[in-house]
């Protein structure tokens, strides 16, 4: 009930659409199997760790449910959409490091090691840590399908964009900012969605304009011509750091300003 209420509040959509998107996200990421693996660890790992894994996957599932509601047309063709996303997701989860920028890679390894230290089997710890480190994985697959590129290649470009232009830092900062009430939580979620949209669109444009270059090479070539853009993005980051305690209002300005910086670059 809480899940449906929160998604409905965030999207304004009906229960039937939310239920379909939930099913789609669950099946794309094969979560039923992961839940069973977690439940099979009864008396083998601390109950608190099992609960934590379930809660983190629940938050991940909610985010992906919202993503499908916002990015795919209703009514959903569940079988077709699962097929369109599942293979790419599996390919990326088999090699998550290939699509993770340095900051995200550190978080992935820390999460994997934390679960493994509590007795969670290495394969399961790796799967869950990979999912939690890549909330944007459907963005990658959508761009890959659109451009006819592999999701691993798109992931390499996406991570380079996030690292060099400060998207990763901004995202982590938004996630860590203190939220005083329900409305600030909704505002923070909107900022995260906006950042994801900007990073996906920039990745798509860079790869589309340089079809002969691999993902990482395409970003390197684009950045070589974008010294002013890099300077502006870095200046924005430094000004935020120097502004004192960060708030949703400050970060809202920063995300809007980032969009204007990129608009001038494109």
N, C-alpha and C positions, 0 to 999 in steps of 0.2 A: 504494500500500500504506500509506504514512504517513497519507494523507488518511483512508482507511477506519479505520485503527487509532485515530486521534485522535477521529474522530466516534463510533466505537463505545465508546471509553473515556468520552467525555463523556455519551453517551446510554444506553449499555448495550443497544443494539438490534442486530439482526442485519444481515448484509451485504446481504441482499436488500432490506430496508427502506432502508438507507443508499444503495444504488444507485438505488432509485426516487426518493428525495428529492433525490439529486444531479441526476438527469435533470430533475426538476421545476424545481429552482432554476436549472439551466443554461438551460432553455427559457423560463422566465418572464422572465429577464433577458437573453435573446438573447446569451449569452456566446460561443457558437460563432462568431458574426460578429465579435465584438470580438477574439477570439483571432486570427482570420484577418487582421484589420486590423493587429494588432500584428506578426504574422509578416511581413506585406507591407512592413514598414519596414526590413527587412534592408539594411544598408549606407547607410541614410538617417539613422538615429539611432544613438547609441552602443548597443552590445549590452547594456551594463549597464542602460540605461533600458528596453529591451525586457524584460529579465529582471525588473526591478523591477515593471513593469506586470503581467507574468504572475503574479508572486508575490503582489502585492496583490489581484489578482482571485481568485487561489486562496484567499486568506484570506477574502475576501468570500463566495465560493462555499461555503466550509466553514461559515461562520456562517449563511448562508441555508439550507443543507442541514439543519443542526441545528434551525433555526427551524421548518421544515416538519415535521420529525420530532416536534417538541414541540407543534405547534399544529394539525395536520391529522390526521384519523382515517385509520388504516390499515385496509384497503388503499387506496392512492391511486387516484383516477380522474384519471390524468394529463391527459388532454385537457380535462376539465372544470375542473380546478384551474388549468391554464395559462391557460385562457380567463377564469377568475375574477380572476386577478391581473395578467395581461399588460397589459391596456389601461390600468389605473390606474398601473402602474409606468411605462409609456411616457408617460402624461400628466404625471407628476411629473418625470420626467427631462427633459422638454421645457422645464420651467420650475422648475429646482431651487431657485432663490432664494426662491420663494414659500413653501417649506416649511422653510426653514433659519433657525434662530435666529442671532443675531449671531455667536456663537462658531463655530458650524458653518459659517456663510457665509464667515467669514475662512479657515477651513481649506479649504473648497471652492475659493475663489479662489486661495489659495496653491498648492494641488496642481495646479490647472489651469495656472497661470502657470509652475510648475516644469517640467511636461511640455512645454508649448508652447515654453519657452526652449531645450529640448533638441532641438527640431525635430519634435516630434509634431504632426500636423495638429490644428488648433484643435477641430474637431468631435469627434475621438477623445479629445483631452485633456479636453474638457468632459464627455463621457460617462463616462469612467473616474473623473474627479474627483467627479462627481455621485453615482455609485454608492458610492464610498468614503466620501462625506460623509453618506450616508443608510442606514446598516446596519439601520435600523428601518422601512424602506419597506413591508415586508409587514405590520407592525403597523398602519400607516396604512390600507392597503388592506382589511385585515380589519375595522377599525372603519367604514370607508366603506361596505363591503358590508353590514354589520350595520345601519347607521343610514340607508342610502339617501342618503348625502351624497357629494359629490365628494371624491376623494383630495386635491385641492389645498386644499379647505376644511378637511378633517381635518388636513392637514399644517400649516396655519397655526395651528390650535388646539394641536396637539402641540408645535410649536416655541415658542409662547407659554408653555405650561405648563413646558417644559423650561428656558426662560430665566428666568422669574420665580420659580420654586420651587427652582432650583438643581440640577435633574437634569443639565443639561449640564455644569456644573462638577464634580459628583460623578462623572459618567461619565468625563470627561477625567482626573480625579484617579485613579480606579481603573486606567485604562489606563496611567498613567504610574508607578504605584507599583512599587518594586523587588520582584521576586519571587525568593525564595531557592531554591525547589525546585518540583518537579512538582505537589505538592499545593497550593501557594500559587497556581500558575497556574490550576488547576481552581477554586479558591476565588474567584479574581478573575473568572473567566468566569461563575461562578454569580452573583456580585454584579451583573455587567453585565446578565445575564438578568433578575434581580430588579428592577433599576432600570427596564428596558424594560417589564416587566410592570406596574409601578406607574404609569409615565407613560402607557402605553396605556389602562389602566383608568380613570385619572383623566380623561383626554381623553374617553373614551367617556361617562362619567357626566355630565360638564359639558355635552357636546353633546346628550345624551339628555334632560337636564332642561330645556334651553332650545332647543327645536326651531325656534323662529321666528328665532333669532339666527344670524348667520353664525359661522364658526369663531372668528375673532378676537374678534368682539363677545361671543360666549358666554363666552369666557375672561375678558374684561375685566369683564363683569357678575359673574361668580363671584368673581373676585379682589377686587372692590369690597366684598364681604361677608366677606372672609377675612383681615382685617388681622392677627388673632392667628396664623393659620396661616402667613402670610408672615413674621411676626416669629420664629416658632419655627424655620422653615426657615432664615432668615438667621442666627439664633443658632447653629444647628447648624453651619453653614458656617464662621462666625467661630471657633467653639470648635475645630473641626478644624484650621483654619489656625494657631491659636495653640498647638496641642498638640505642636509639634515634628515631627520626621520622621514621615511617614504610613506606616502598615503595613496589611496586609490585615486584621488584627484590628480596628484602629481604624475602617477603612472598613466592615467587616462590621457593627459597632455602628451606624455612621451610616446605613447602608442600612436596617437594622431600625428605627431610630428614625424615619427618614423615613416608613416605612410606618405607624407608630403616629401620627405627626403627621397624616397624610392620613386615617387611619381616624376620627380625632376630627372632622375637617372635614366628612366625608361622612355 
